[in-house]
Amino acid sequence: MFEMKKLGRILKLHEKSYAMLRWAQDSLKRGSLSFGVAHDAMNLGSSAEEWIRRHLSSIPPSARPDPGDIPAFARLFASFILTSFNLKEDLTLLTSECGCRCSFCSRLRAGPKLVLRNPSRKAKATALELTGIYVKKLAVEMGIADADGKVRAVLANPDLQEHLAAAAWGNELLRRSEFASQGEGVLALWRGFAWKNGSPMRKFKLKADAICSAEKAVCEALMNASHVAGPPGCG
């Protein structure tokens, strides 16, 4: 279950990802970014971390992570770019004869050629799978025996869909800060609570207490289905 302090810290790093992307796009126009280090043998998070450390002194405070947060922030930033955006043109058209050709640098260098993704059917199916995994994990932590039927009932509850999406997205946010992203499935989760009628909600800002409240609602639904006492840390 979520720890408010840790969740709040990671959520702030996620918010810095938006500021980092805006700064990078503005810096591209000025020609002040370097992509001359090859990352081809590195994983995505390591590529982003090397690039961020190399440019750290130039990054504005609104987008700059604390030194101790750089590894987690690098994984979040890299997954944000690859999960949320696509290219207007084929990736091979955007690589030059010199510099890094990795997926992170190529997309970051694309600038205005980045466009917001629309989650595919497969992404939506992955989002459902991620939500199910998260609710099953909660059931185990709550000590609910024979939980499969109760988990299915919670997942099918129409009144819980936004809570489920927000809590499952929060769970994936923590995982993304430590490991690889689950791709477009995470984007589909985000659309499940941060968008209305096919458009992003204006001035929407997700806070840690809102994610914890969403988890609490899911916990309560599991308790009601199970008739067991909830753990003190729920939500």
C-alpha positions as MATLAB code, in Angstrom:
seq = 'MFEMKKLGRILKLHEKSYAMLRWAQDSLKRGSLSFGVAHDAMNLGSSAEEWIRRHLSSIPPSARPDPGDIPAFARLFASFILTSFNLKEDLTLLTSECGCRCSFCSRLRAGPKLVLRNPSRKAKATALELTGIYVKKLAVEMGIADADGKVRAVLANPDLQEHLAAAAWGNELLRRSEFASQGEGVLALWRGFAWKNGSPMRKFKLKADAICSAEKAVCEALMNASHVAGPPGCG';
ca = [
       0.000    0.000    0.000;
       1.090    3.538   -0.641;
       3.385    5.481    1.652;
       2.254    9.101    1.388;
       5.738   10.600    1.741;
       7.319    8.381   -0.924;
       4.369    8.761   -3.277;
       4.461   12.546   -2.910;
       8.185   12.662   -3.716;
       7.827   10.505   -6.832;
       4.766   12.429   -7.973;
       6.733   15.696   -7.784;
       9.451   14.131   -9.919;
       6.813   13.108  -12.427;
       5.552   16.697  -12.568;
       9.093   17.863  -13.307;
       9.012   15.659  -16.416;
       6.604   18.089  -18.094;
       8.842   21.038  -17.226;
      11.900   19.126  -18.452;
      10.307   18.385  -21.823;
       9.289   22.028  -22.315;
      12.804   23.170  -21.412;
      14.367   20.636  -23.783;
      12.147   21.734  -26.658;
      12.989   25.404  -26.063;
      16.696   24.573  -25.817;
      16.530   22.676  -29.108;
      15.446   25.864  -30.845;
      18.529   27.598  -29.440;
      20.770   24.694  -30.414;
      22.096   24.340  -26.873;
      21.522   20.597  -26.339;
      24.098   17.896  -27.023;
      23.340   14.394  -28.311;
      26.931   13.423  -29.042;
      27.239   10.570  -26.524;
      26.164    7.176  -27.894;
      23.728    5.305  -25.625;
      23.073    2.317  -27.843;
      24.391   -0.225  -25.337;
      22.495    1.321  -22.402;
      18.954    0.672  -21.224;
      16.426    3.479  -21.484;
      16.767    4.747  -17.917;
      20.574    4.752  -18.073;
      20.525    6.690  -21.348;
      18.265    9.333  -19.835;
      20.346    9.503  -16.651;
      23.600   10.099  -18.541;
      21.965   12.818  -20.637;
      20.403   14.545  -17.606;
      23.671   14.515  -15.614;
      25.509   16.008  -18.592;
      23.019   18.877  -18.865;
      22.227   19.235  -15.148;
      23.777   22.674  -14.632;
      21.698   24.095  -17.492;
      18.352   22.660  -16.393;
      16.126   25.270  -14.679;
      15.117   24.675  -11.031;
      11.507   23.938  -12.028;
      12.702   20.879  -13.968;
      15.942   19.966  -12.217;
      15.909   16.934   -9.875;
      17.973   16.810   -6.693;
      21.189   14.797   -7.209;
      19.901   11.883   -5.153;
      16.707   11.718   -7.225;
      18.381   11.670  -10.639;
      18.158    7.877  -11.258;
      14.447    7.733  -10.392;
      13.728   10.931  -12.309;
      15.610    9.678  -15.371;
      13.470    6.530  -15.505;
      10.283    8.572  -15.082;
      11.283   11.118  -17.720;
      12.307    8.498  -20.264;
       9.123    6.483  -19.777;
       7.038    9.678  -19.965;
       8.461   10.562  -23.384;
       8.187    7.081  -24.874;
       4.799    6.243  -23.330;
       2.966    9.514  -23.937;
       4.353   10.637  -27.309;
       4.886    9.342  -30.802;
       6.717   10.706  -33.840;
       5.081   12.401  -36.816;
       7.658   10.792  -39.071;
       9.570    7.552  -39.141;
      12.288    7.442  -36.483;
      15.048    6.803  -39.030;
      14.365   10.157  -40.660;
      15.222   11.933  -37.444;
      18.679   10.499  -36.817;
      21.762   12.275  -38.074;
      25.104   10.971  -39.293;
      26.601   11.683  -35.866;
      25.322   11.611  -32.308;
      23.175    9.139  -30.418;
      20.478    7.168  -32.224;
      18.841    5.578  -29.147;
      15.061    5.840  -28.778;
      15.356    8.294  -25.876;
      17.639   10.790  -27.637;
      15.858   10.425  -30.980;
      12.486   11.299  -29.464;
      13.861   14.084  -27.306;
      15.637   15.558  -30.315;
      12.426   15.329  -32.380;
      10.969   18.421  -30.673;
       7.874   19.528  -32.616;
       7.697   16.149  -34.343;
       6.452   14.647  -31.059;
       2.688   14.168  -30.928;
       0.493   12.952  -28.087;
      -0.355    9.272  -28.344;
      -3.881    7.893  -28.413;
      -3.980    4.595  -26.474;
      -4.652    1.584  -28.663;
      -7.053   -1.258  -27.862;
      -4.066   -3.264  -26.740;
      -3.044   -0.432  -24.392;
      -6.514   -0.368  -22.866;
      -6.388   -4.140  -22.381;
      -2.977   -3.783  -20.722;
      -4.425   -1.105  -18.427;
      -7.097   -3.560  -17.290;
      -4.437   -6.192  -16.633;
      -2.350   -3.741  -14.604;
      -5.414   -2.763  -12.575;
      -6.210   -6.396  -11.871;
      -2.644   -7.082  -10.744;
      -2.768   -4.072   -8.442;
      -6.109   -5.037   -6.839;
      -4.934   -8.620   -6.322;
      -1.828   -7.257   -4.594;
      -4.026   -5.193   -2.281;
      -6.131   -8.246   -1.476;
      -3.015  -10.210   -0.517;
      -1.763   -7.358    1.687;
      -5.169   -7.243    3.386;
      -5.082  -10.975    4.073;
      -8.185  -11.768    2.029;
      -8.502  -15.490    1.360;
      -9.949  -16.846   -1.914;
      -9.882  -13.322   -3.259;
     -10.377  -13.932   -7.002;
     -14.153  -13.521   -6.994;
     -13.977  -10.455   -4.755;
     -11.306   -8.892   -6.942;
     -13.459   -9.470  -10.040;
     -16.439   -7.828   -8.311;
     -14.358   -4.768   -7.415;
     -12.935   -4.480  -10.923;
     -16.436   -4.641  -12.413;
     -17.930   -1.989  -10.098;
     -18.847    1.009  -12.335;
     -18.653    3.411   -9.385;
     -15.007    2.527   -8.780;
     -13.547    2.947  -12.265;
     -11.877    6.335  -11.702;
     -10.585    5.241   -8.296;
      -9.209    2.046   -9.808;
      -7.496    3.907  -12.647;
      -5.948    6.501  -10.318;
      -4.717    3.977   -7.755;
      -3.361    1.575  -10.386;
      -1.627    4.493  -12.130;
      -0.052    5.503   -8.800;
       1.182    1.957   -8.339;
       2.725    1.998  -11.818;
       4.272    5.418  -11.159;
       6.235    3.964   -8.256;
       7.268    0.985  -10.363;
       8.386    3.264  -13.220;
      10.672    5.143  -10.847;
      12.488    1.861  -10.160;
      12.053   -0.274  -13.262;
      10.876   -0.106  -16.849;
       7.517    1.327  -17.873;
       4.516   -0.781  -18.851;
       4.192    1.358  -21.950;
       0.908    2.634  -23.298;
      -1.088    0.770  -20.656;
      -0.006    3.458  -18.175;
      -1.208    6.156  -20.562;
      -4.601    4.432  -20.787;
      -4.810    4.424  -16.982;
      -4.101    8.165  -16.929;
      -6.897    8.802  -19.413;
      -9.210    6.877  -17.073;
      -9.218    9.636  -14.443;
      -7.467   12.732  -15.829;
      -9.593   13.040  -18.988;
     -13.324   13.687  -19.452;
     -15.299   13.167  -22.655;
     -12.182   12.486  -24.675;
     -10.223   15.561  -23.566;
      -7.820   16.333  -20.718;
      -9.397   18.126  -17.774;
      -8.265   21.746  -17.626;
      -5.833   22.618  -14.833;
      -5.950   19.029  -13.561;
      -3.201   18.319  -11.036;
      -2.904   14.964   -9.342;
      -1.822   14.967   -5.696;
      -0.592   12.172   -3.484;
      -3.567   12.388   -1.134;
      -5.943   11.911   -4.081;
      -4.158    8.707   -5.085;
      -4.231    7.496   -1.491;
      -7.949    8.307   -1.285;
      -8.499    6.278   -4.443;
      -6.648    3.348   -2.891;
      -8.723    3.691    0.268;
     -11.924    3.440   -1.791;
     -10.628    0.252   -3.432;
      -9.642   -1.153   -0.021;
     -13.100   -0.434    1.355;
     -14.717   -2.153   -1.612;
     -12.562   -5.227   -1.012;
     -13.465   -5.172    2.676;
     -17.173   -4.941    1.894;
     -16.857   -7.859   -0.492;
     -14.902   -9.868    2.060;
     -16.408   -8.803    5.372;
     -12.928   -8.478    6.897;
     -11.326   -5.662    8.867;
      -9.062   -3.448    6.811;
      -5.384   -2.964    7.674;
      -4.532    0.256    9.481;
      -2.296    1.484    6.665;
      -4.922    1.181    3.937;
      -5.012    4.352    1.880;
];
